[in-house]
Structures are given as C-alpha cells and as structure tokens.
Amino acid sequence: MEQPRPPESPQESSSLARVLQKEIQQNGPIPFCRFMELALYHPRLGYYAKADPTRIGRKGDYLTSPTVGSLFGRLLALQWVEVWELLGKPQAFVLIEQGAHTGLLASDILRTIREVEPKLWEVVRYWIIEPIPDWQTIQQQQLETHGVAEKVCWSSAEPPDVLCPLGVFFCNELVDSFPVHRIRYEDDRWKEWYVGYEGGQFYWTTGPLSCSELAKELSHLPLPAIPGYSTEICLRAREWLRNISRALSQGLFVIIDYGYDTVTYYSPLRSEGTLLAYERHKRYRNLLEKPGQRDLSSHVDFGSLARWGKEVGHETMGWTDQHHFLIGIASKYLGVQDRLLGLPRSAAAFQLLTHPEGFGKTFHVLVQSKGIASPLPLSGLRFARKSLGQ
C-alpha cells in the first residue's frame, strides 16, 4: 500500500533557488538547460537526488507503467526471454536497466524470468546503472524483498563499469528527464532561452546559442522558421547514446518513453514545445517555479535518437507505440501464460498500459540493435507500422 507523500521542505527548495541565484549573479543569465540540470540533478538538492519513493505512483507526482502493476514488467520479461531464445540461448546474458527508480520493474522482470524460463535465470546477470547511493539502497531492499537480489549488480558509471558481451540495454521514462536546450525563433534567427534572476524572481530572456554543437544540430531538424516559435533540443541524449553504446558488444537497445517522430515533434502547431513541470499529478507551464520540488520533463524526439544511434553503429529494428508493443508480446502468450500474465485479474492494468487514451499511444518504444547481422522477429514489433519520419 502506498504511503502518503510527506510535504516538501520549503527550506530545501529555497536552498536550491539560492544556488541558482548565486550562479546567475556570478555569471549572468544561464541557459535553461543548466537551470534544468541543477533543478533535477544537483547532488544534494535536485529533484532526483532526493531518494523519495513516494514521488512515483498514484499519491506522488506521476504514474509510470511499472507502478500500474506488475503486468508491465512481466510482459517485458517475456520479451527479453524471446530475445535470449532468438540469439541462440547464450550461456552468458545481461540485462542493463538505467533509471530503475525503486527497483520495482527490475523485481517484476527477474521474478518472471525465474518462473517462466529457469535456464535463462541460471545465466542472466542484471545491471542497474544508478549514480545515487540512496537509490541503490532502496532498489536493493526491493529486490531482496522478492528474493532476486542475487542476480543484480550496480554501477554508478555510464556505461557500467564492466563491458557486457551480449544482452539488452533498456530504460523506461529516462530520456524525458534529460536537460534540454530551449530555443526560440526571433529576429530572423534561432536564439536560446536563458534564465535570469532579478527582484526576487527568475525570469526568461533570449540570447545567442550557447554551444556550437547546438548550432550544428539545428541543420538536421525540420524547424519551422516562425517568429516566436519555441521548442527544445536534447543534446544530452546524443552524449548518452554514445556512452551506453559501449555497454554491450552485441545486443539490443530499447528506449521506452513518451514522445514523437521528428516531424511531428517540430510541427508548426507545437509552437511552445513540450516542456512541462509536474507535481502531485498536476501539470504546470511555469518551469521556473519551485526548482528542485517539481519534476521537469520534455517529450522525446525518437527520430533524432535513431539518427544519433546510427552514428555509433546502431541499426533501428523498429519503432512503435506502447499499445502495439505490449499487445504484440501478449498475443504470443495468451492461452499459454494466462496465469503468469494475471489474466483476467490484470485486465484493468492492461487497459491503462495499452489504451490509446491511457499510456498506449502516448508512450513509444524504439528498438535498435548492435552487432546483430539481421533483425530479430520480436513479438513486440510484430504490429509495428510507424515510421520515424526522419
């Protein structure tokens, strides 16, 4: 049963505000990506630095697929079992998760593997990339409670400290929390949004693009040159893909998050971008209010992720929405694993995870491969019909 979330300490939030104020006073207005980085990842005061399990779930700031119930993890586990089988049932196989939060998804996946495929259970090793020790402790407690901690290793580095030869890297709702550069078209050119501080308040202002890499990236995107048009670009995701690609010599990289293909992302109709702040299931447009106390998030440009993955040797096997991905997996096992899937008891969870008005059409799944000669016929991609529109 979920515990009520304790109120945020105003002192902690104001402490982070003072950190931001000091940096702005010393250096002048800072790019929004720097503001977002500190608001989310300041080592002591950032939103994610505080290991607070109550932030996720029905009584927290937002729901995730794992907190809906164990069905999401069970379906992913069945997909990873299929990957292992398609690769010839190797005697060494790793699963690498980044952004594991409380370890709930890892627990659901490992418990399912132990039940459905004992031979994979014998050879699998599960890595969690987690730089914050307090979160590692919470994850370990979760895994020990369900008797699967023996299979798990932790790494604070990105990629993991140990190079893994064969397996699957995956993440759920990770990339949407990466700091982004926010840009605006004005005076016949692209400028960047900065954050200043004056009169006791943070404020928006525009200035030149803060780095050459951002300027180069603009040339790859179908940005509409409309005066006043604002959007965001996540250069951090490009750096991250370079890093995680080194985690596996051979295998799959699976990214699950909410987002769009590139053309849809930068539609002229989306003139304010996708950035939002979240607190207790409410969305806020004011991104500068209560830094460190609210989650900041932007949708994911999956087309750019696929392009950046190709730069480091990844091949895109498929891209689809969560609706079709989970239904594809479930359809293979219906009638065979009904007890494991918890049907019909899990019908409500399945509906939320797959319904177009729930998580089904909002979330998407990008599957890329590395070192695999031909695409694997994954059940999760059997109904994939979407194009990334790059």
N, C-alpha and C positions, 0 to 999 in steps of 0.2 A: 504494500500500500504506500502510495506516495505521501511524503511528509510535506506539510505546508512550507513554502519557501520563506525564510526569515527576511525581514526588510533589509535593504542595502544600507550600509552605514554611510550617512551623509558626509562624514569626515573623510572616509576613504575616497569617495567620488571627488570631493573638493580638493583632496591631496593631488589626484591626477590632474585636475584642472590647473592647479598651481604649477605642476611640472610642465604642462603645455604652455602656460602663460610665460614661464621663465624662458623657455626655448624661443618663443616668439619675440619676447622683449630683447633677447640677446642677438637674434639673427634676423628679425623681421618676419613677415608672414611666411608660413611654411606650406609646402604643397599638401593638399588634402591627404595624399597617400601617407605622408608622415603623421598627420593627425590620426588617421585611421589605424596606423601601425601601433602608435602609443596607446590609443584608446582600447585596442583589443589585446595587445601583446606586451605592454610594459611589464617587466619581470615581476613586479610586486603589485601593481595597481591596475593592470589591464584586465579587461573583461574575462579573457580566457585564462589569465594567470591565477585567478581565484578558483580553486578546485571545488566547485559547488554543484553537486549532482542534481540539486533541486531546480536548477535553471532549465533543465530539459525535461519535458513531459507536460502533462495536462495542467499542472499547477505552476509551471515555470514560465519561461519566456516564449517557448516554441515547442512544437511537436517534431519528432523525427520518425522515420519509418521504424527503427528498432523499438521505440517507446510505444508504438501502437500495439505491439505484442510480439511474440517470438516467431510468428509466421515469416516475417521478412528474412530473418536470419536462417530459418530452416530452408527457405527457397534458395537463398544464396549458397548455402552449404551443398544443396543438391546440384547446383550449377558447378561448384568447384569439384565435386565428385566426378561429374561428367568430364570436366577439363582433364582431370587426372587420368580418367579412362581413355580419353581420346589421345592423350600423349603417351599411351602405352603402359600405364600404371608404373611409373618410375619408382625406384626404391628410396629416393630422396625427393621430397616435395615440400615447398614452403608456401605459406600464405602470409602476406605482409599487409597489415592494415595501418593506415595513418588517419588520425582524427577519431580515435576509438572512444573518446569521452569516458563513460563509466565502465567500459568493457562489456556492456550488455550484448552488443552484436557479436563480439568475439565468443562470448559464452554460448550464445544460441547456435552459432556455426559449429563450434567444436563439439557440443553435446550431440548435435545432429550427425556429424561425421562419425562419432563414436558409435552411435546407434545403427546407422544405415550402412556403413562401409568400414568394418573393423580393420581391413587390410590397409586402407588409407590412414586410419587412426594410428596404426603402428609406425608409419613412416613420416607423417606430417610434422612439420615444425611451424609454429605460428609466431610471427614477429609483430610487435606493436611499436610503431615509431611514436614516441611520446617524450618531449623535452622537459616536462614539468613533473618533478618528483611526487608531488601530492596527487596528481592524476594517476601516476603509476601505482601508487599505493591503493587508491580506490579501485583501479582496474584489477589489481592482484586480489583484493578482497572479493570482488565479484566473481572472479574465476575460481578462487579457492572454494567459495560457497557452493559452486556447481561441480567441483571435482575435476576441473580441466586445466588447472594452472600449470601442471607438469609439462604441458605442451608449449608453453608460451615463454618467449624471450622478449626483453625490452631493449630498445635503442633510443638514446636521446639525440642521435645524429640523423641527418637526412642526406644520403640514404643510410640504411642500417650499417652498423659497424662491420658486419660480416657480409661479404658478397654471396648471394644465394644463386645457385646454378639454374634452378628450374622451379617455376611456380606461378603464382598470381599476386600481383600488387593491386590493392583496391582501396577505395575511400568512399565514404558516404557523407555528403554535406561538409566537405572540407574546403574546396576551392572557392565557394561563395564567400568565405570569410577572409580571403586574402586581401591585403590592402590594394586599392586601385588608384590609378591616376584619373582624376576627373577633369574633363576638358570642355571647352565652350567655343563655338564659332562666333567671332565678332571682329569687326573692322577688317573683313575680308581675309581672315586667317584664324588658325586654331591657337587658342590660348589655354592655359591651365588654371584650374581653380586653386586658390591658396586660402589659407585660414589665418586671419589676423586677430588681434585682441586689443580692445580699447573700451574704456568706460565700463569695465566690469563684465564685458560680453565678448564672445567670439563672433567674428563676422567673416563673410565671404568677400573675396576680391580676386580679380584675374591678373595673370602675369604671363611671361614667356614660358614656353615648355621647359620643364626643369631638367631634362636629360636628353641626350642625342638619341638614345635607344627609343624613346617615346616618339620623337620626330620621325624616325625610320619606320616605326610600326604604323604610323598614320597612312603611309603609302600603300599598305596591304589591305586596308579596310574600306568598305563602301560607305564612307561617311558622307552624309548629306550636308552640303555647304549652305545651311540655312541660318541666317542671323539669329542668335540666341539659342541655337540647338546645343544641348549639353548631353554628354554621355560619359562612359568610363572605359578605361583600358587596363587590363590586369597583367602588367609585365611580370609581376611576381610569379604568375602561373608558368610563364616561359622558363624562368630560372628553376622553378620547382620541377618541371618535367625533365630538364637536363639532369638534375640531381637524382630523381627517383629512377631514371632510366638505368643508372648504374647499379641499382639494387638487384637486378636479375640479369643473368646471362641469356636466359631464354624463358619466354612465358608470355603472360597477358597482363595488360594494364587496364583496369576497369574503373572508370570515374562515374559516380552517381551523384547527381546534383540537380538543382533547378536552373533552367537556362534555355537558350535558343541557339539555332544556327546563326551564322554571322549576318546574313542578310536580314533576317527577322530582328536580330538584336539591334542593328543600327537602322531600323526603319525610321523614316521621317516622322512617323506618328508617335514615336517614343522619344519625344523632344526633351525630356528631363532625365533620361537614363533609367536605371533600375535600382539605384541605391535606396535603402530604407534602414531605419533603426527599429529594433524590436525590444519590447519589454512587456512581460506578462500577457502575451498573445495579442498585443496591440502594435500596430504599425505606426511609425512616426516619420514624417518628412523632414523634421528638423534634425539633421545629422550631427549638429554641433552641441546639442543639449545633453547634459549628464554624461560626459565622456567617462568610459570605464564601467558605467552602470547599465548601459543598453548595448545590445548586440548590434553591430553594423554589418550589412550584408549587401552584396550585389549579385545579380544573376550571372551565370557562366556563359561565355561565348565559346560554345563547343567547336565551332568551325576553326577558330584560332587555336584551340587546344589540339585539334587534329593536325593542323599545319605545323605547329611547334613540335608535336610528337614526331612528325615525319622528318624534321630537321635532325633528330637524334636517332633515327633509324627505326622508328615505329611504323607499322602498317595498320591502317584503320580496317578492322574487320566488320564493324557495324556501328550504327547509332540509331537508337530508338527511344521511345518514351517508356517510362516505368510500367505503364499499363500493358504494353505488348511484351516487354521483357519478362515480367513476372508471370503473365498468362502463358507465355511460351514455355517457361520452366514447369509451371504447374500442370500444363496439359500433358506433359510426358509422364507424369507420375500419378495423375488422377486414376483411381481404381487400383493402384499399386501401392501408393504410400498415403492413402487417406488418413490412416491413424497418425502417421508422422506429421502430416500437414494439419492435423487437428480438425478436419472437416467432419461434420458441418459446423462444429463449435466455433471455428475461426472465420466463419463467413463474413462477419461484420468487419473484422480486421482486413480481410482480403478485399472487401469492397472499398474501404478507405484507401488502401495501398494502390488499387488499380483503377478506381472510378475516375472518369475524366474530370469530374468536379471536385475530386479529392486530390490525392497525390499522383494519380495515374498519368495525367497529361502535363502536369507542372514539372515533374522530375523526368530527367532523361539519363540515358546510360550510353557512355562512349566506351567501346572495346577496341583496344589496339594490341597488336602482337609484336614481339621482338624475337628474332631468331627462329621463327617457325615458317617452314617452306610454303605451306598452303593454309588457307583459312580453315579454322576448325568449325564444324557444323554445330554450333552451340544452340541448345534449345531456347535460350533467352533471346536469340536473334532470329528465330525461325519466322517470326511475323514482322520483322523489321522492314519498313518500307520508306523510311525517311531519308532525305538527302541533306547533307550539311550545307549545301548551297554556298560552297566556298568560291 
